[in-house]
Amino acid sequence: MKQQRGQAMVFGLLFMGIIVIALILVFNQGILTRDRVQVENAADAAAYSQAKLFARHQNLIAYTNRAIIANELSLGQVVALMSWAKRYSEIPSFVNTFPAYQVPILLIPPKPSIADVLNAVTLPYQILGYGVRAAATPVMKIYPDVVSSFNVIMGFFQKAFAIATFEAQARIPGEIVRSHQMERPEGSPGDRLEVAPLSSLFLVQNFILTYFADYLPVDMLLDQISGAQTASGNAAGGGAAGGGAAGGGAGTEEEAPDDLLADFVGSHTPGSMLVNLAPEMHSKTAAGTKDGLGSRQASRRFAATINEQRNTWLADRRFDPTTSPFAGINLSTPEITIPLGFINIKFQFGLQVGVFNNGGTAYTYNPLSVSAAGKSMPVFGWRSIDYSSMGFKLELKLAIELCMPVVGCISIFDDGINFGLGLPLGGATYQFVTNQGDNYLMPTQWGTPAQGLISGKPRPYGEAMHPVHAVTYGWGFVPPLFIYGARPGDTEYGYSGSPSFFVLGEDHAETGRSKEFTVAVSKPLSSIRTADNPESLNINRGTFALQTQKVRDQDNPLLLLWGDGERMMSISSAETYFAPPSGRDESPNQYSPYWDARLREPSKVVEFIASGKIDLRKVLGLDSITPSAVSGFMLGLATDYVINPGRDRLLEKLPALIKPIAKPAIETVTDTVLDKAVEGIGSALDSYAAP
């Protein structure tokens, strides 16, 4: 019996060894999982914060864009007021020169003519016109210069804020990652989390794609994407300690490189997210590229935006006979339908008799400009026209339908046809342009009464080109009137031109999403307290050694961008998106401050870059990734493509009165801010892991 003692101890010792190994494995797995979650949370928070900063920048752009549009429309209001008032003050000039009004109505002395009667009846309106002109003229001499210059300043402020946002985006990952470090007992080595140098390349790449995507060499990037797909095969990336970032998941070989590029940059042909709507930026871009829109198209976009925002006073000033200086007649007939087999004709007549006061104000361009600026690029300005005529308007509302038994009725024509005849009472124009030669001089530049024949046809000056004003339109060009811009008092100069500000690029207006923000975070394996770490169990020899300190990511040839290969690595991506309030149906734009941030799945191209299958340094043309080199490279691009053009435009458009004082101050402040930005960005990047 004594010989059988201790048999259970053998099994107990065996199981104890197994239990110890299991405990070590569970311990290691727990440590790795904890630290992996720590790294991923830090990367998520850093990427989200970068996107959040950019969303705030987008919302600031939206607020300033609204202010710029409002200021521009206020200029239109002043121009409209001048034209509206001049139309009444010009009544004597029209009435006293139009031949039909010179006929006497009585043969007894003093033989009063029709002109005398019209002058007497319209005297209150003439006084109103002179009074408003006297009050508005001093305002017109000061207000437009101030407002248009202020808009240029706000446009430049957007560009300066873009640099400030970039500096904050470069600084925030380091602060956030450090806040995710775990506290260690006093006297023991501290926990370490690092923002990988790769993050600075991702940030520069995002800046380039956001503001001047034409700079990105697409062909080179496509070649590298194809090479990365070939190298990755079906291998799945990512993993635990030392495993590196994901390096192209299974199935990527089935995706076309163009599609991967589109997921990375937002479209198959890279386009800037924020397009600078001003000539000084577009002259920098390559011809034929998406961002090389040309100053003409850029200015036309701005003009379309302005004209869409006009109120009724600007777009279509009208006073019907019942509300005009002379009460008139306003009649309409019932709708009449004439069935002609498969064709139905419906029509209705409307008649108005009285005095018609119509006008409009628009933001337009003179294609016949003879100024130096007008020859090289379109120079828009504010133009306003007003007419007063007495006569009649006849509108024929006509609808023609083709009706088939199965298909039903199809509308062939459904609109109004305008007829009219009137005699002139008054007319005036007013323009606010940049230089002499930009102003309209001929009536045909404003349009013709033929434009008013079809009711539904859009017209920049409302009902001013209605056929009822045809005689007034022609008489305004007869000497000595010349109301279409030839007289000195009909044009005000000094407009600063289209403001320079950011709008949403076409691709991003469709998707409502920004470019991809990506942050790479790593943790040295020396800070991971697994069993073989000297600061933990220190099992670094023998059967139970896990040898995590010896793991290197041999598949990543760009270990330099992570600091070295002995570390746990992770990347996270985020983006901004257009998020209007619930119940508000609005397309993505850069005029509404509804931009927010969210995390997103990293694109395959980002995974290829993180795993070293794409060398982003070559794509960006960077020879060095030191903080000073990266910050200098980015600020050099920003200065050439964003800051200097905006500053030159600002200095060019400053009022002559303050330009001698303001110019040196603006140049000094701009240089100081750029120097501080370079220093701040370099310092922020220097806090990342040293390469």
C-alpha positions as CSV (number, residue, x, y, z in Angstrom):
1,M,0.0,0.0,0.0
2,K,2.9,2.3,0.8
3,Q,4.2,1.8,-2.7
4,Q,1.0,3.1,-4.2
5,R,1.2,6.4,-2.4
6,G,1.8,9.7,-4.4
7,Q,0.4,8.5,-7.7
8,A,-2.1,11.4,-7.7
9,M,0.7,13.9,-7.1
10,V,2.1,13.1,-10.6
11,F,-1.2,14.0,-12.2
12,G,-1.5,17.0,-9.9
13,L,1.8,18.3,-10.9
14,L,1.0,17.7,-14.6
15,F,-2.2,19.6,-14.3
16,M,-0.6,22.4,-12.3
17,G,1.8,22.9,-15.2
18,I,-1.0,23.0,-17.7
19,I,-2.9,25.4,-15.4
20,V,0.1,27.7,-15.2
21,I,0.6,27.7,-18.9
22,A,-3.1,28.4,-19.4
23,L,-3.0,31.2,-16.8
24,I,0.0,32.7,-18.6
25,L,-1.8,32.5,-21.9
26,V,-5.0,34.1,-20.5
27,F,-2.8,36.7,-18.8
28,N,-1.1,37.5,-22.1
29,Q,-4.3,37.6,-24.1
30,G,-5.9,39.9,-21.5
31,I,-2.9,42.3,-21.6
32,L,-2.9,42.3,-25.4
33,T,-6.6,42.8,-25.7
34,R,-6.5,45.6,-23.1
35,D,-3.7,47.4,-24.9
36,R,-5.1,46.8,-28.3
37,V,-8.4,48.4,-27.2
38,Q,-6.4,51.2,-25.7
39,V,-4.5,51.8,-29.0
40,E,-7.7,51.6,-31.1
41,N,-9.7,53.9,-28.8
42,A,-6.8,56.5,-28.9
43,A,-6.7,56.3,-32.7
44,D,-10.5,56.6,-33.0
45,A,-10.6,59.6,-30.7
46,A,-7.7,61.3,-32.5
47,A,-9.2,60.8,-36.0
48,Y,-12.6,61.9,-34.8
49,S,-11.2,65.0,-33.3
50,Q,-9.4,65.9,-36.5
51,A,-12.7,65.5,-38.4
52,K,-14.6,67.5,-35.8
53,L,-12.1,70.4,-36.1
54,F,-12.7,70.4,-39.8
55,A,-16.5,70.2,-39.4
56,R,-16.2,73.4,-37.3
57,H,-14.1,75.0,-40.0
58,Q,-16.8,74.1,-42.6
59,N,-19.5,75.5,-40.4
60,L,-17.5,78.8,-40.0
61,I,-17.2,78.9,-43.8
62,A,-21.0,78.5,-44.0
63,Y,-21.6,81.4,-41.6
64,T,-19.1,83.7,-43.4
65,N,-20.5,82.6,-46.8
66,R,-24.0,83.7,-45.6
67,A,-22.6,87.0,-44.5
68,I,-20.8,87.5,-47.8
69,I,-24.0,86.7,-49.8
70,A,-26.0,89.0,-47.5
71,N,-23.5,91.8,-48.0
72,E,-23.6,91.4,-51.7
73,L,-27.3,91.5,-51.8
74,S,-27.2,94.7,-49.7
75,L,-25.1,96.2,-52.5
76,G,-27.8,95.2,-54.9
77,Q,-30.4,96.9,-52.7
78,V,-28.6,100.2,-52.9
79,V,-28.1,99.9,-56.7
80,A,-31.9,99.1,-57.0
81,L,-32.8,102.1,-54.9
82,M,-30.8,104.5,-57.1
83,S,-32.3,103.1,-60.3
84,W,-35.8,103.2,-58.8
85,A,-35.5,106.8,-57.6
86,K,-33.9,107.9,-60.9
87,R,-36.8,106.5,-62.8
88,Y,-39.1,109.0,-61.1
89,S,-36.7,111.9,-61.3
90,E,-36.3,111.2,-65.0
91,I,-40.0,111.7,-65.8
92,P,-39.6,115.3,-67.0
93,S,-36.8,114.2,-69.4
94,F,-39.0,111.6,-71.0
95,V,-42.2,113.5,-71.0
96,N,-40.8,116.8,-72.3
97,T,-39.0,115.0,-75.2
98,F,-41.5,112.4,-76.4
99,P,-43.2,113.9,-79.5
100,A,-46.7,112.6,-78.8
101,Y,-46.8,114.5,-75.4
102,Q,-46.1,117.8,-77.1
103,V,-49.6,118.1,-78.6
104,P,-51.6,120.9,-76.9
105,I,-54.8,119.8,-75.3
106,L,-56.2,123.4,-75.4
107,L,-55.7,126.1,-78.0
108,I,-56.1,129.0,-75.6
109,P,-52.9,130.4,-74.0
110,P,-50.8,129.1,-72.4
111,K,-51.7,126.2,-74.6
112,P,-51.1,123.4,-72.1
113,S,-49.8,120.2,-73.7
114,I,-50.1,116.6,-72.6
115,A,-46.6,116.9,-71.2
116,D,-47.6,119.8,-68.9
117,V,-50.5,117.7,-67.5
118,L,-48.3,114.6,-67.0
119,N,-45.6,116.7,-65.3
120,A,-48.2,118.2,-63.0
121,V,-49.8,114.8,-62.1
122,T,-46.5,113.1,-61.6
123,L,-44.9,115.9,-59.6
124,P,-45.2,114.1,-56.2
125,Y,-43.3,111.1,-57.7
126,Q,-40.7,113.4,-59.2
127,I,-40.1,114.9,-55.8
128,L,-39.9,111.5,-54.2
129,G,-37.3,110.5,-56.8
130,Y,-35.2,113.6,-56.2
131,G,-35.4,113.2,-52.5
132,V,-34.4,109.5,-52.5
133,R,-31.5,110.2,-54.9
134,A,-30.3,113.0,-52.7
135,A,-30.3,110.7,-49.6
136,A,-28.9,107.6,-51.4
137,T,-26.1,109.3,-53.4
138,P,-23.7,109.9,-50.5
139,V,-24.4,106.4,-49.3
140,M,-23.5,105.0,-52.7
141,K,-20.2,106.8,-52.6
142,I,-19.1,105.1,-49.4
143,Y,-21.2,102.0,-48.6
144,P,-20.3,99.8,-51.6
145,D,-16.6,100.3,-51.3
146,V,-16.7,99.4,-47.6
147,V,-19.0,96.4,-48.0
148,S,-17.2,94.9,-51.1
149,S,-13.8,95.3,-49.3
150,F,-15.2,93.7,-46.2
151,N,-16.3,90.7,-48.3
152,V,-12.8,90.3,-49.6
153,I,-11.4,90.4,-46.1
154,M,-13.8,87.7,-45.0
155,G,-12.8,85.6,-47.9
156,F,-9.2,85.9,-46.9
157,F,-10.1,85.1,-43.3
158,Q,-11.5,81.8,-44.5
159,K,-8.1,80.9,-46.0
160,A,-6.2,82.0,-42.9
161,F,-8.6,79.9,-40.7
162,A,-7.8,76.9,-42.9
163,I,-4.2,77.1,-41.9
164,A,-5.2,77.6,-38.2
165,T,-7.4,74.5,-38.5
166,F,-4.6,72.5,-40.0
167,E,-2.3,73.5,-37.1
168,A,-4.9,72.4,-34.6
169,Q,-5.4,69.1,-36.5
170,A,-1.7,68.5,-36.3
171,R,-1.6,69.2,-32.6
172,I,-4.7,67.4,-31.3
173,P,-3.7,63.7,-32.0
174,G,-0.7,64.0,-29.7
175,E,-2.8,65.5,-26.9
176,I,-5.5,62.9,-27.2
177,V,-3.2,60.0,-27.4
178,R,-1.3,61.1,-24.3
179,S,-4.6,61.3,-22.4
180,H,-5.2,57.6,-23.2
181,Q,-2.0,56.5,-21.5
182,M,-2.5,54.4,-18.4
183,E,-1.2,55.4,-15.1
184,R,1.5,53.3,-13.6
185,P,2.8,52.9,-10.0
186,E,5.2,55.6,-9.0
187,G,8.8,54.5,-9.8
188,S,7.9,52.1,-12.6
189,P,8.3,52.9,-16.3
190,G,5.3,54.8,-17.6
191,D,2.8,53.7,-20.2
192,R,3.6,54.9,-23.8
193,L,1.3,55.6,-26.7
194,E,2.7,57.4,-29.7
195,V,1.2,59.1,-32.8
196,A,3.1,57.5,-35.7
197,P,5.0,59.8,-38.1
198,L,2.7,58.3,-40.8
199,S,-0.1,60.4,-39.4
200,S,1.6,63.6,-40.6
201,L,1.6,62.2,-44.1
202,F,-2.1,61.3,-43.9
203,L,-2.8,64.9,-42.7
204,V,-0.9,66.5,-45.5
205,Q,-2.5,64.2,-48.1
206,N,-6.0,65.2,-46.7
207,F,-5.1,68.9,-46.9
208,I,-4.0,68.6,-50.5
209,L,-7.1,66.7,-51.5
210,T,-9.4,69.2,-49.7
211,Y,-8.1,72.4,-51.2
212,F,-6.2,71.6,-54.4
213,A,-6.7,68.0,-55.5
214,D,-5.2,68.7,-58.9
215,Y,-1.8,68.6,-57.2
216,L,-2.1,64.9,-56.5
217,P,-0.4,62.7,-59.2
218,V,-3.3,60.3,-59.9
219,D,-1.4,58.1,-62.4
220,M,1.3,57.4,-59.9
221,L,-1.2,56.6,-57.2
222,L,-3.1,54.3,-59.5
223,D,0.1,52.4,-60.3
224,Q,0.9,52.0,-56.7
225,I,-2.7,50.8,-55.9
226,S,-2.3,48.1,-58.6
227,G,1.1,47.1,-57.2
228,A,-0.4,46.9,-53.7
229,Q,-3.2,44.7,-54.9
230,T,-0.7,42.3,-56.5
231,A,1.4,42.3,-53.4
232,S,-1.5,41.7,-51.0
233,G,-3.1,38.8,-52.8
234,N,-5.7,37.3,-50.5
235,A,-3.8,38.1,-47.3
236,A,-5.7,39.7,-44.5
237,G,-3.9,42.4,-42.6
238,G,-3.9,43.7,-39.1
239,G,-3.7,41.8,-35.9
240,A,-2.2,41.9,-32.5
241,A,1.1,43.0,-31.2
242,G,3.6,43.7,-33.8
243,G,1.2,42.6,-36.5
244,G,0.9,46.0,-38.1
245,A,-2.0,47.8,-39.6
246,A,-4.4,46.0,-41.9
247,G,-2.8,45.5,-45.2
248,G,-5.5,44.8,-47.8
249,G,-8.2,42.3,-46.9
250,A,-9.3,39.3,-48.9
251,G,-11.1,40.1,-52.1
252,T,-9.4,43.4,-52.9
253,E,-7.9,41.8,-56.0
254,E,-11.4,41.7,-57.4
255,E,-11.8,45.5,-57.1
256,A,-10.6,47.8,-59.8
257,P,-7.9,50.3,-58.9
258,D,-10.2,53.1,-60.1
259,D,-12.8,52.0,-57.6
260,L,-10.3,51.9,-54.7
261,L,-9.1,55.4,-55.7
262,A,-12.7,56.7,-55.8
263,D,-13.3,55.4,-52.3
264,F,-10.1,57.1,-51.1
265,V,-10.4,60.5,-52.8
266,G,-14.2,60.7,-53.2
267,S,-14.5,60.2,-56.9
268,H,-12.8,58.5,-59.9
269,T,-11.3,61.9,-60.9
270,P,-9.9,63.7,-57.8
271,G,-11.6,67.0,-57.1
272,S,-11.1,69.4,-54.3
273,M,-13.7,69.3,-51.6
274,L,-13.5,73.1,-50.9
275,V,-13.2,75.0,-54.1
276,N,-12.0,78.6,-53.9
277,L,-14.7,80.5,-55.8
278,A,-12.4,83.3,-57.1
279,P,-10.1,83.8,-60.1
280,E,-6.9,84.0,-58.1
281,M,-7.2,80.3,-57.1
282,H,-8.3,78.9,-60.5
283,S,-5.4,80.5,-62.3
284,K,-3.1,78.2,-60.2
285,T,-4.7,74.9,-61.3
286,A,-3.9,72.9,-64.3
287,A,-5.9,73.4,-67.4
288,G,-8.4,70.7,-68.2
289,T,-8.5,69.3,-64.6
290,K,-11.6,69.2,-62.5
291,D,-10.5,72.1,-60.3
292,G,-9.2,74.0,-63.3
293,L,-12.7,75.4,-63.8
294,G,-11.3,78.7,-65.0
295,S,-12.2,82.1,-63.6
296,R,-15.2,82.4,-66.0
297,Q,-17.1,79.4,-64.7
298,A,-16.1,80.1,-61.1
299,S,-17.5,83.7,-61.3
300,R,-20.6,82.5,-63.1
301,R,-21.3,80.1,-60.2
302,F,-21.1,82.9,-57.7
303,A,-23.4,85.1,-59.9
304,A,-25.9,82.3,-60.1
305,T,-25.9,81.9,-56.3
306,I,-26.3,85.6,-55.8
307,N,-29.2,85.9,-58.3
308,E,-31.0,82.9,-56.8
309,Q,-31.0,84.7,-53.4
310,R,-32.6,87.9,-54.6
311,N,-35.8,89.0,-53.0
312,T,-38.8,90.3,-54.9
313,W,-37.6,93.9,-54.7
314,L,-34.4,93.0,-56.5
315,A,-35.7,90.3,-58.9
316,D,-39.0,91.7,-60.1
317,R,-40.2,95.1,-58.9
318,R,-43.7,95.6,-60.2
319,F,-46.7,97.8,-59.5
320,D,-49.9,96.7,-61.2
321,P,-52.5,99.2,-62.4
322,T,-54.4,98.9,-59.2
323,T,-51.4,99.9,-57.1
324,S,-49.7,102.2,-59.6
325,P,-49.7,106.0,-59.5
326,F,-52.8,105.9,-61.8
327,A,-55.6,103.4,-61.0
328,G,-56.4,101.3,-64.0
329,I,-58.3,98.3,-65.2
330,N,-57.5,94.6,-64.4
331,L,-59.7,92.1,-66.1
332,S,-59.5,88.4,-67.0
333,T,-61.8,86.1,-68.9
334,P,-62.9,82.6,-67.9
335,E,-60.8,79.7,-69.3
336,I,-62.0,78.5,-72.7
337,T,-61.4,74.9,-73.9
338,I,-61.6,73.9,-77.6
339,P,-61.5,70.1,-78.1
340,L,-60.0,69.2,-81.5
341,G,-60.0,65.4,-81.4
342,F,-56.7,64.3,-80.0
343,I,-55.7,67.9,-79.3
344,N,-57.2,70.1,-76.6
345,I,-56.6,73.9,-76.7
346,K,-57.2,75.9,-73.5
347,F,-56.8,79.7,-73.4
348,Q,-57.6,82.6,-71.2
349,F,-57.2,86.3,-71.7
350,G,-56.1,88.8,-69.1
351,L,-56.1,92.6,-69.6
352,Q,-54.5,95.3,-67.6
353,V,-54.7,99.0,-68.4
354,G,-53.0,101.8,-66.5
355,V,-49.5,102.9,-65.6
356,F,-46.9,100.1,-65.2
357,N,-43.8,100.4,-63.1
358,N,-41.5,97.5,-63.6
359,G,-37.8,96.9,-62.8
360,G,-35.2,94.5,-61.6
361,T,-31.6,94.3,-60.3
362,A,-29.2,91.5,-61.2
363,Y,-25.6,90.5,-60.7
364,T,-24.3,90.2,-64.3
365,Y,-21.2,90.3,-66.5
366,N,-20.5,92.4,-69.5
367,P,-19.0,90.1,-72.2
368,L,-18.1,93.2,-74.2
369,S,-16.0,94.7,-71.4
370,V,-13.1,96.7,-72.7
371,S,-11.3,97.2,-69.3
372,A,-8.0,95.4,-68.8
373,A,-9.6,93.1,-66.2
374,G,-12.5,92.4,-68.4
375,K,-10.3,91.2,-71.3
376,S,-8.6,88.6,-69.1
377,M,-11.4,87.3,-66.9
378,P,-15.1,88.0,-66.4
379,V,-15.8,90.9,-64.0
380,F,-19.3,90.9,-62.7
381,G,-21.2,93.9,-61.2
382,W,-24.6,95.0,-60.1
383,R,-27.0,96.4,-62.6
384,S,-30.5,97.8,-62.2
385,I,-33.1,99.0,-64.7
386,D,-36.6,100.5,-64.1
387,Y,-39.3,101.6,-66.5
388,S,-42.6,103.5,-66.2
389,S,-45.1,103.3,-69.1
390,M,-48.8,103.9,-69.5
391,G,-50.7,101.6,-71.7
392,F,-52.1,98.1,-71.6
393,K,-50.9,94.6,-71.1
394,L,-52.7,91.7,-72.7
395,E,-51.7,88.2,-71.6
396,L,-52.9,85.0,-73.4
397,K,-52.6,82.0,-71.2
398,L,-52.4,79.1,-73.7
399,A,-52.3,75.4,-73.0
400,I,-52.1,72.7,-75.8
401,E,-52.5,69.1,-74.9
402,L,-52.1,65.9,-77.0
403,C,-54.5,63.3,-75.6
404,M,-54.2,59.6,-76.5
405,P,-56.5,56.8,-75.4
406,V,-53.9,54.7,-73.6
407,V,-51.1,57.2,-72.8
408,G,-53.4,60.0,-71.6
409,C,-52.9,63.7,-72.1
410,I,-49.4,65.2,-72.7
411,S,-48.8,68.9,-72.4
412,I,-47.2,70.3,-75.5
413,F,-47.3,74.0,-74.4
414,D,-48.5,75.6,-71.2
415,D,-47.4,79.2,-70.7
416,G,-48.5,82.7,-71.2
417,I,-47.9,84.9,-74.2
418,N,-47.5,88.6,-73.5
419,F,-48.6,91.5,-75.6
420,G,-48.7,95.1,-74.8
421,L,-48.3,98.7,-75.9
422,G,-47.3,101.7,-73.7
423,L,-46.1,105.2,-73.9
424,P,-43.0,106.3,-71.9
425,L,-43.2,108.1,-68.6
426,G,-39.7,107.4,-67.2
427,G,-36.8,105.1,-67.3
428,A,-33.4,104.7,-65.6
429,T,-30.5,102.4,-65.1
430,Y,-27.8,102.2,-62.5
431,Q,-24.6,100.1,-62.4
432,F,-22.0,99.4,-59.8
433,V,-18.9,97.9,-61.5
434,T,-15.1,97.6,-61.0
435,N,-13.5,99.6,-63.8
436,Q,-14.5,101.8,-66.7
437,G,-15.3,99.6,-69.6
438,D,-17.1,97.0,-67.5
439,N,-20.4,98.9,-67.6
440,Y,-23.2,98.4,-70.2
441,L,-23.5,101.1,-72.8
442,M,-26.1,99.8,-75.3
443,P,-29.7,98.8,-74.7
444,T,-29.2,95.4,-76.2
445,Q,-26.7,94.6,-73.5
446,W,-29.6,94.8,-71.0
447,G,-31.9,92.7,-73.2
448,T,-34.8,93.4,-75.5
449,P,-38.6,93.5,-75.1
450,A,-38.7,90.2,-77.1
451,Q,-37.5,88.5,-73.9
452,G,-40.9,89.3,-72.3
453,L,-43.1,87.6,-74.9
454,I,-43.2,84.3,-73.0
455,S,-44.4,84.6,-69.4
456,G,-42.4,81.7,-68.1
457,K,-39.1,82.6,-69.6
458,P,-36.6,83.7,-66.9
459,R,-35.6,87.3,-67.1
460,P,-32.9,88.9,-65.0
461,Y,-34.8,92.2,-64.7
462,G,-38.3,90.9,-64.1
463,E,-41.0,92.6,-66.1
464,A,-38.8,95.5,-67.2
465,M,-38.5,93.8,-70.6
466,H,-42.3,93.3,-71.1
467,P,-43.5,94.4,-74.5
468,V,-45.5,97.2,-72.8
469,H,-42.2,99.0,-72.2
470,A,-41.0,98.6,-75.8
471,V,-41.4,102.2,-76.7
472,T,-39.9,103.4,-73.4
473,Y,-37.0,101.0,-74.0
474,G,-36.3,102.5,-77.4
475,W,-36.8,106.1,-76.3
476,G,-34.3,105.8,-73.5
477,F,-31.5,105.6,-76.1
478,V,-32.6,108.7,-77.9
479,P,-30.4,111.8,-77.2
480,P,-30.2,113.5,-74.8
481,L,-31.4,110.7,-72.5
482,F,-28.9,107.9,-73.0
483,I,-30.0,106.0,-69.9
484,Y,-28.2,102.8,-70.6
485,G,-24.8,103.7,-69.1
486,A,-23.3,106.3,-71.3
487,R,-23.9,109.2,-68.9
488,P,-21.3,109.6,-66.0
489,G,-23.9,109.6,-63.3
490,D,-25.5,106.3,-64.3
491,T,-22.4,104.2,-63.2
492,E,-20.5,103.9,-59.9
493,Y,-17.0,102.4,-60.0
494,G,-14.9,100.8,-57.2
495,Y,-16.6,97.4,-56.8
496,S,-14.1,94.9,-55.6
497,G,-15.4,92.1,-57.8
498,S,-16.6,88.6,-56.9
499,P,-15.5,87.8,-53.3
500,S,-13.1,84.9,-52.8
501,F,-14.6,82.2,-50.7
502,F,-14.9,78.4,-50.4
503,V,-17.8,76.4,-51.9
504,L,-18.4,72.7,-51.8
505,G,-16.9,70.7,-54.7
506,E,-19.3,68.9,-57.1
507,D,-18.4,65.4,-56.0
508,H,-18.8,66.2,-52.3
509,A,-22.1,68.1,-53.0
510,E,-23.4,64.7,-54.2
511,T,-22.1,62.6,-51.4
512,G,-22.3,65.1,-48.5
513,R,-19.0,63.6,-47.1
514,S,-15.5,65.0,-46.8
515,K,-12.1,63.5,-47.5
516,E,-10.8,60.8,-45.2
517,F,-9.0,61.8,-42.0
518,T,-6.7,59.1,-40.8
519,V,-4.5,58.8,-37.7
520,A,-1.9,56.1,-37.0
521,V,-1.2,55.2,-33.4
522,S,1.3,52.7,-32.0
523,K,2.5,51.4,-28.7
524,P,6.1,50.1,-28.1
525,L,6.1,46.5,-27.1
526,S,8.3,47.4,-24.2
527,S,5.2,49.1,-22.7
528,I,3.0,46.0,-23.1
529,R,3.2,44.1,-19.8
530,T,3.0,40.6,-21.3
531,A,4.7,37.7,-19.5
532,D,8.0,38.2,-21.2
533,N,8.2,41.9,-20.4
534,P,10.9,42.6,-17.7
535,E,8.4,44.9,-15.9
536,S,5.9,42.1,-15.7
537,L,6.6,38.3,-15.1
538,N,9.9,38.6,-16.9
539,I,9.5,35.1,-18.5
540,N,11.9,35.7,-21.4
541,R,13.6,32.3,-21.6
542,G,12.5,28.7,-21.7
543,T,9.3,26.9,-22.6
544,F,6.9,29.6,-21.5
545,A,8.6,32.5,-23.3
546,L,6.3,34.3,-25.8
547,Q,9.0,36.5,-27.3
548,T,6.7,39.4,-28.2
549,Q,9.7,41.7,-27.9
550,K,11.3,40.0,-31.0
551,V,8.3,40.3,-33.3
552,R,8.8,42.5,-36.3
553,D,6.4,43.3,-39.2
554,Q,8.5,41.9,-42.0
555,D,5.7,42.7,-44.5
556,N,5.9,46.4,-43.9
557,P,8.9,47.9,-45.8
558,L,8.1,51.4,-44.4
559,L,8.7,50.7,-40.7
560,L,10.2,54.1,-40.6
561,L,6.7,55.6,-40.8
562,W,5.7,53.8,-37.6
563,G,8.9,54.6,-35.7
564,D,10.1,50.9,-35.7
565,G,8.6,47.5,-36.1
566,E,8.5,46.5,-32.4
567,R,5.2,48.0,-31.5
568,M,1.4,47.4,-31.6
569,M,-0.1,49.4,-34.5
570,S,-3.5,50.7,-35.4
571,I,-5.1,53.2,-37.8
572,S,-8.5,54.9,-37.6
573,S,-10.4,57.0,-40.1
574,A,-13.1,59.7,-39.8
575,E,-14.9,62.1,-42.0
576,T,-17.3,65.1,-41.9
577,Y,-20.8,64.8,-43.3
578,F,-23.7,67.1,-43.9
579,A,-26.4,66.6,-41.2
580,P,-29.3,69.0,-41.5
581,P,-31.8,69.0,-38.6
582,S,-34.6,66.5,-38.6
583,G,-37.4,67.5,-41.0
584,R,-35.2,69.9,-43.0
585,D,-34.7,68.6,-46.6
586,E,-31.5,70.3,-47.9
587,S,-28.8,69.2,-50.2
588,P,-25.2,69.3,-49.0
589,N,-23.7,72.8,-49.4
590,Q,-21.2,75.2,-47.9
591,Y,-23.8,77.8,-47.0
592,S,-25.6,75.9,-44.2
593,P,-23.7,75.2,-40.9
594,Y,-24.9,71.6,-40.5
595,W,-21.6,69.7,-40.8
596,D,-20.7,67.1,-38.2
597,A,-18.0,64.4,-37.8
598,R,-18.2,60.6,-37.6
599,L,-15.9,57.6,-37.7
600,R,-15.7,55.5,-40.9
601,E,-14.1,52.3,-42.0
602,P,-10.5,53.0,-43.4
603,S,-10.4,52.7,-47.1
604,K,-8.3,50.0,-48.7
605,V,-5.9,52.6,-50.0
606,V,-5.3,53.8,-46.5
607,E,-4.7,50.2,-45.4
608,F,-2.2,49.8,-48.2
609,I,-0.4,52.9,-47.1
610,A,-0.3,51.9,-43.5
611,S,1.0,48.4,-44.3
612,G,3.7,49.9,-46.6
613,K,2.3,48.6,-49.9
614,I,1.9,52.2,-51.1
615,D,4.7,54.7,-50.4
616,L,2.8,58.0,-49.7
617,R,6.1,59.9,-49.6
618,K,6.6,59.3,-53.3
619,V,3.0,60.2,-54.1
620,L,3.3,63.5,-52.2
621,G,6.9,64.2,-53.4
622,L,8.3,64.3,-49.9
623,D,12.0,63.4,-49.5
624,S,11.9,63.7,-45.7
625,I,9.3,63.1,-43.0
626,T,10.9,65.1,-40.3
627,P,8.5,67.6,-38.6
628,S,10.3,70.6,-40.1
629,A,10.2,69.1,-43.6
630,V,6.6,68.1,-43.4
631,S,5.4,71.4,-42.0
632,G,7.5,73.4,-44.5
633,F,6.2,71.3,-47.4
634,M,2.6,71.8,-46.4
635,L,2.9,75.5,-45.6
636,G,4.7,76.0,-48.9
637,L,1.8,74.6,-50.8
638,A,-0.7,76.5,-48.7
639,T,1.1,79.7,-49.2
640,D,1.4,79.4,-52.9
641,Y,-2.1,78.1,-53.6
642,V,-4.2,79.7,-50.9
643,I,-2.6,82.4,-48.8
644,N,-0.6,84.5,-51.2
645,P,-3.3,84.7,-53.9
646,G,-5.9,85.7,-51.3
647,R,-3.6,88.3,-49.8
648,D,-2.7,89.7,-53.2
649,R,-6.4,90.0,-54.0
650,L,-7.1,91.6,-50.7
651,L,-4.3,94.2,-51.1
652,E,-5.4,94.9,-54.7
653,K,-9.0,95.6,-53.7
654,L,-8.4,97.7,-50.6
655,P,-9.8,101.2,-50.9
656,A,-7.2,103.8,-52.0
657,L,-7.8,105.8,-48.9
658,I,-6.6,103.2,-46.5
659,K,-4.3,101.1,-48.7
660,P,-1.0,102.9,-47.9
661,I,-1.6,102.2,-44.2
662,A,-3.2,98.8,-44.4
663,K,-0.9,97.2,-46.9
664,P,2.3,97.0,-44.8
665,A,0.2,96.0,-41.8
666,I,-1.5,93.1,-43.6
667,E,1.8,91.9,-45.1
668,T,3.5,91.9,-41.7
669,V,0.5,90.1,-40.0
670,T,0.3,87.5,-42.7
671,D,4.0,86.7,-42.6
672,T,3.9,86.5,-38.8
673,V,0.9,84.2,-38.8
674,L,2.5,81.9,-41.3
675,D,5.8,81.8,-39.3
676,K,3.8,81.0,-36.2
677,A,1.8,78.3,-38.1
678,V,5.0,76.7,-39.4
679,E,6.5,76.7,-35.9
680,G,3.3,75.4,-34.3
681,I,2.8,72.6,-36.8
682,G,6.5,71.6,-36.6
683,S,6.2,71.5,-32.8
684,A,3.0,69.4,-33.0
685,L,4.5,66.9,-35.4
686,D,7.7,66.8,-33.3
687,S,5.6,65.4,-30.4
688,Y,4.8,62.4,-32.6
689,A,7.1,59.4,-32.4
690,A,10.5,60.3,-33.8
691,P,11.3,58.5,-37.1
